[in-house]
Structure formats: structure tokens, C-alpha cells
Amino acid sequence: MLHKPVDGEVHVHYGQIYVVSDDEQPELEEAFAGQTSGLCGAAVPGALWLVTGLHTGSVGFTVEVHAQEPELGPEWEDVVEVSFRPASADTGLLEWGGAAWYALGVAETDHRVRYCARGMDAGRELDTRLDEEQVDRYLLQFWPAPPAPDRVLRQTSKCAAYWHETTREASARAEAR
């Protein structure tokens, strides 16, 4: 069984978009606290902070809700996984500043989330998309699973490498305090 509550383009700003259960977007430092992967911050219960290559404009974005772990396609250049448990039945994808909200229909149970990216470096280079063709695309997959540590499955872009390293350094500084 597959449910696709989002499949098209969404608007990002500051290279960010969120999954929220209570309409509150997390703060960056809180979202990635203690993680090793820097593309999908899952440290705040009921929320995810998603990083994109494009700074401002519309990116290709698909959300899939599965009954079991889906296969990982070879087309995805950067891939991370995190654990997530919605804080309410009203979980949705939230654009920066609350510009739009898309209901996801994710059950209030433990999930594994896979965040996949293609074209992050091209998005970072373009910076702002106005009339240009789409350069970066993202896939966010949910399926029921027990909690597990975050992990990087693939890293090919410079953009993803930067965010992973930044997150690891911030986590190390926090642990040293």
C-alpha cells in the first residue's frame, strides 16, 4: 500500500522545509542535536527539518507513506534515514514561514523516514529559482519501524557533505560542553 500526499513542487526558502505535528517548526540547532546526518533533522519530537540545495524557489518534492520499507532507487544521489513519531494526527509538510501546509496522513506511531535528494549541488549553484527549469528534486518516505539511530546511506554532493560535517561538528561541540 502506497499513499502519495505530496507529488509535485513545493516552495523552499533558506533551503528549508519542515514536517510538523503541531504547526511549529523546530530551530535548526535543536533539530539536528546529536545527529550525524545533516539533511533531515529529527531530534525534536514530532518534527523534521529538511535541507534543500536550492535557497529560494520551487523544488520537486514527493512524499510517500508506505506500509513497509520501500526499495531505494539508484537515481538518488544523497540519502539519509532518521526515526520519527508524529506528535498528533495532524502531521504535515510545512513550507518556510507557514506559506503552505500539506497534510501527510501519517499514523501516530514510530516510523523510519528516508530523505532522498537529487541535484543538490545544482540547486545550491542556482540559489534562487524563478523561471528556470527544476534542478533539484526530493523524496521523503515514511514507513512503520522501531526507533533507530540516524544514518547516511549515500553522499555524493558537496552540499550534503557540507551539512553532514556541520551537523557532526555541532554535535561534537555540544557533547564537549
C-alpha positions, 0 to 999 in steps of 0.5 A: 500500500502506497499513499502519495500526499505530496507529488509535485513542487513545493516552495523552499526558502533558506533551503528549508522545509519542515514536517510538523505535528503541531504547526511549529517548526523546530530551530535548526540547532535543536533539530539536528542535536546529536545527529550525524546526518545533516539533511533531515533533522529529527531530534525534536519530537514530532518534527523534521527539518529538511535541507534543500540545495536550492535557497529560494524557489520551487523544488520537486518534492514527493512524499510517500507513506508506505506500509513497509520499507520501500526499495531505494532507487539508484537515481538518488544521489544523497540519502539519509534515514532518521526515526520519527513519531508524529506528535498528533494526527495532524502531521504535515509538510510545512513550507518556510514561514507557514506559506503552505501546509500539506497534510501527510496522513501519517499514523501516530506511531514510530516510523523510519523516514528516508530523505532522498535528494537529487541535484543538490549541488545544482540547486545550491549553484542556482540559489534562487529559482524563478523561471528556470527549469527544476534542478533539484528534486526530493523524496521523503518516505515514511514507513512503520519501524522501531526507533533507530539511530540516524544514518547516511546511506549515500553522499555524493554532493558537496552540499550534503557533505557540507551539512553532514560535517556541520551537523557532526561538528555541532554535535561534537561541540555540544557533547564537549560542553 
